[in-house]
């Protein structure tokens, strides 16, 4: 073979090999770029998700804090109501004692009235008879 043809064939093979290697390099570079882009997008999505979760956690903390404050307020109200209830119960007990005392006094006075009426009726009978 002639050196010119051989040089042309070698040049063609080298050109084809170089083109193929360039093609493979570009293909790998494109895959790498896609991979990097995907990773960046995933990272951005994760950051957005984390920000969302932080905001939701903050809202939940605020809500829990509000419910806890309401619970403590209600607990204080319950304690005040217990104290008021105890005072009222003591007052009721005093009124029951007073009522019982008045019942006993009423029974005693009724017995005395009945006794006096009996004496009065006996005197009237004695006066009519005598």
C-alpha positions as CSV (number, residue, x, y, z in Angstrom):
1,X,0.0,0.0,0.0
2,X,1.0,3.4,-0.7
3,X,2.0,5.6,2.2
4,X,-0.5,8.3,1.2
5,X,-3.4,5.7,1.3
6,X,-2.0,4.2,4.5
7,X,-1.8,7.7,6.0
8,X,-5.3,8.5,4.9
9,X,-6.6,5.2,6.4
10,X,-4.8,5.8,9.7
11,X,-6.0,9.4,9.7
12,X,-9.6,8.2,9.1
13,X,-9.3,5.6,11.8
14,X,-7.8,8.1,14.2
15,X,-10.5,10.6,13.3
16,X,-13.2,8.0,13.8
17,X,-11.6,6.8,17.1
18,X,-11.2,10.5,18.2
19,X,-14.9,11.2,17.3
20,X,-16.0,8.1,19.1
21,X,-14.0,9.0,22.2
22,X,-15.3,12.5,22.1
23,X,-18.8,11.2,21.7
24,X,-18.3,8.9,24.8
25,X,-16.8,11.8,26.7
26,X,-19.7,14.1,25.8
27,X,-22.1,11.3,26.7
28,X,-20.5,10.8,30.1
29,X,-20.3,14.5,30.7
30,X,-24.0,14.9,29.8
31,X,-24.8,12.0,32.3
32,X,-22.6,13.7,34.9
33,X,-24.4,17.1,34.3
34,X,-27.8,15.4,34.5
35,X,-26.7,13.6,37.7
36,X,-25.5,16.9,39.2
37,X,-28.7,18.7,38.1
38,X,-30.7,15.9,39.6
39,X,-28.7,16.1,42.8
40,X,-29.1,19.9,43.0
41,X,-32.9,19.6,42.4
42,X,-33.1,16.9,45.0
43,X,-31.1,19.1,47.4
44,X,-33.4,22.1,46.7
45,X,-36.5,19.8,47.2
46,X,-35.0,18.6,50.5
47,X,-34.3,22.1,51.6
48,X,-37.9,23.2,50.7
49,X,-39.3,20.2,52.5
50,X,-37.1,20.9,55.6
51,X,-38.3,24.5,55.6
52,X,-41.9,23.4,55.3
53,X,-41.4,20.9,58.1
54,X,-39.7,23.6,60.3
55,X,-42.7,25.9,59.7
56,X,-45.2,23.2,60.5
57,X,-43.2,22.3,63.7
58,X,-43.2,25.9,64.7
59,X,-47.0,26.1,64.2
60,X,-47.5,22.9,66.1
61,X,-45.3,24.2,69.0
62,X,-47.3,27.4,69.1
63,X,-50.5,25.4,69.1
64,X,-49.3,23.1,71.8
65,X,-48.2,26.1,73.8
66,X,-51.6,27.7,73.4
67,X,-53.4,24.5,74.5
68,X,-51.0,24.1,77.5
69,X,-51.8,27.7,78.5
70,X,-55.5,27.0,78.2
71,X,-55.1,23.8,80.2
72,X,-53.3,25.7,83.0
73,X,-56.0,28.4,83.0
74,X,-58.7,25.8,83.3
75,X,-56.8,24.0,86.0
76,X,-56.6,27.2,87.9
77,X,-60.3,27.8,87.4
78,X,-61.0,24.2,88.7
79,X,-59.0,24.9,91.8
80,X,-60.9,28.2,92.4
81,X,-64.2,26.3,91.9
82,X,-63.1,23.6,94.4
83,X,-62.4,26.2,97.0
84,X,-65.7,27.9,96.3
85,X,-67.4,24.6,96.5
86,X,-65.8,23.8,99.8
87,X,-66.9,27.2,101.2
88,X,-70.4,26.7,100.0
89,X,-70.5,23.2,101.4
90,X,-69.4,24.5,104.7
91,X,-72.2,27.2,104.5
92,X,-74.7,24.5,103.6
93,X,-73.6,22.4,106.6
94,X,-74.1,25.5,108.8
95,X,-77.6,26.1,107.4
96,X,-78.4,22.4,108.0
97,X,-77.3,22.8,111.6
98,X,-79.4,25.9,111.9
99,X,-82.4,24.2,110.3
100,X,-82.0,21.2,112.7
101,X,-81.7,23.6,115.6
102,X,-84.9,25.5,114.5
103,X,-86.7,22.2,114.0
104,X,-85.9,21.1,117.6
105,X,-86.9,24.6,118.9
106,X,-90.1,24.4,116.9
107,X,-90.9,21.0,118.3
108,X,-90.2,22.2,121.8
109,X,-92.3,25.4,121.3
110,X,-95.1,23.3,119.7
111,X,-95.0,21.0,122.7
112,X,-95.2,24.0,125.1
113,X,-98.1,25.5,123.1
114,X,-99.9,22.2,123.2
115,X,-99.2,22.0,127.0
116,X,-100.5,25.6,127.5
117,X,-103.5,25.0,125.4
118,X,-104.3,21.9,127.4
119,X,-103.9,23.9,130.7
120,X,-106.1,26.7,129.2
121,X,-108.8,24.1,128.1
122,X,-108.7,22.6,131.6
123,X,-109.2,26.0,133.3
124,X,-112.0,26.8,130.9
125,X,-113.7,23.5,131.8
126,X,-113.1,24.1,135.5
127,X,-114.5,27.6,135.2
128,X,-117.6,26.4,133.4
129,X,-118.1,23.6,135.9
130,X,-117.4,25.5,138.9
